[in-house]
Amino acid sequence: MNSGKSILEAKNLQVKRGGVSVLDISYLGVPEGKVLCLIGPNGAGKSSLLLALSCLLKSSQGEIIFRGKRIGSNYSVFDYRRNLAMVFQEPLLFDTTVFENVAAGLKIRNVKRDEVKRIVEEYLERFGIGHLANRSARKLSGGEAQRTSLARAFAIRPEIIFLDEPFSSLDPPTRESLMGDLESILRETRTTGIMATHDQMEALRLSDQIAVMNEGKIMQIGPPAEVMNHPVDEFVASFVGTETILTGKVIRRNAGTFSVSVAGREVEAVGDASPGESVILCIRPENVTVSTGSSKEITSARNVFSSVVKRIIPSGTFYKVELDCGFPLVTYVTNHAREDLSMHEGMDLTASFKATAIHVIRKKLLPSSGE
Amino acid sequence: MDIIIEGIKQAVILLFTLDPEVIGITWLSLKVSGIATFISLLIGVSVGTLVALTQFPGRRIVVSLINTGMGLPPVVVGLFVTIFLWRNGPLGFLEILYTPTAIIMAQTVIATPIVMGISLAAIQQLPANLRLQILALGATRLQMVWILVKEARLPLLAAIMAGFGGVISEVGASIMVGGNIKGYTRVLTTATVMETSKGNFDIAMALSIILLLLAFFINAVLTHVQQRERPR
């Protein structure tokens, strides 16, 4: 994959509050047209990083470089900000109509009136709030308000959009539909996005890259599957959970299920997806069972794979076992089971999990382009 | 009881026949208090907004002073304005003691801290991230301040109302610096005091009804502002 040039870079970025360091980033590069998700616990510095990168929070040290121009020296903070947009957790709408809210950024830029009208109408439509144009922002539901906030941000056609937990105060169905809309518009407009979230599933769905943060530092950054499956340290591992995250392409659709090719092997999952589509499969370790018998042994599970034990890691009352089935797979076993199977690293085992045990994340198809 | 009923009857007649003296007093009151409120608005909103949006050493003390100023006793203001405007006082050369200008001056001193204190609170009550959101939309600092003031427009209206309500109903300062001169510096409150002491309850009551109506109107607007919803 052509990762492209970094549209935004931060070097040696530090933010201190009351003498205490809240952010300490040695280097961060954000590839153009990609979506970077920052995940981490509360207080990890996700919001501080977003604010520092958008120059809304004064950094005590370091440089921010936008398209090769250093902010504050040969490019002013004000000029830089005109390329950005920001969406916070609270919609922060102005006390006026939905139309005027979406028009706000354009009016600040003194865009001509008929031009404003055209653009605002386009974005109201895109976010499905055209019918609310003349409604007062005071009379919106949570979802409608956040749609308005997103439309306001995209209407200025930013080069980079910063999103600070934009969905966390919404109920699940609203969140789901809004996330879908955000995903399509990000892909279509090829806007670079940087989003803070504490929801792994959100991050998996939207991101091209994930950065795991803790105590103001980036602990790991990389493509989602890499971060999820190969955490660099215990903190990242415990934070991203111990789920197995697999990426694959749908090869066949069956009745009520579909088959996905993962690292050359075929995994069957429940649901609907079209052949050719990219999907992410999440499998919780407690749903994976292991046995010493052959793969042909009768089991109700649809997915049965021969595997090799790579690592056995004690985790309190149970053991975490990393298997290699051609793709990585994680399971838990009790101490009792481990002794029964006389499990050791390098031994062959049969791993199985049900098609219903897989959580499927469908990635929107990218519009084909030169890339 | 008769005295009240008779008083009200006379008052209504005075109001409905548009008695020139009552009208004159009302008009002067509105003019003087209106101008004083307008001036306090210019000073109060700008200083209030500035204090709300900036951090500086001693800010807490400034905020306390403004809040204390919201309860300045009109007679104290009247005393100091009189001293300032007295023939050999610091501003004596202006020769404006016992003129409507002197009342405007005193009332401005009373209303300004009220408007300033409420503006300060109104701007501070806006969500903390709103400022960042406006800057992120590409606003200059000036545009940001203007948008914030617009966002706080209803509480700011409350500030104006409270300032106006405070000065139109005060009597101490007006009588001290204005002198209650008939047809020149006689306003609703000073006239009410005088007519009452003379036993002319009908006129006093007519003037009081006008004051009550103004008070009712102001409170109706304030209540409306208080009860509305915030945008999300």
Interface residues (C-beta under 8 A of the other chain):
Chain A: L51 S54 L56 F78 R81 R82 L84 A85 M86 F88 E90 P91 L92 L93 F94 D95 A104 G105 I108 R109 S136 A137 R138 K139 L140 G142 A145 R152 I156 F162
Chain B: P127 N129 L130 L132 Q133 L135 A136 L137 G138 A139 T140 Q143 I147 K150 E151 R153 L154 R228 E229 R230 P231 R232
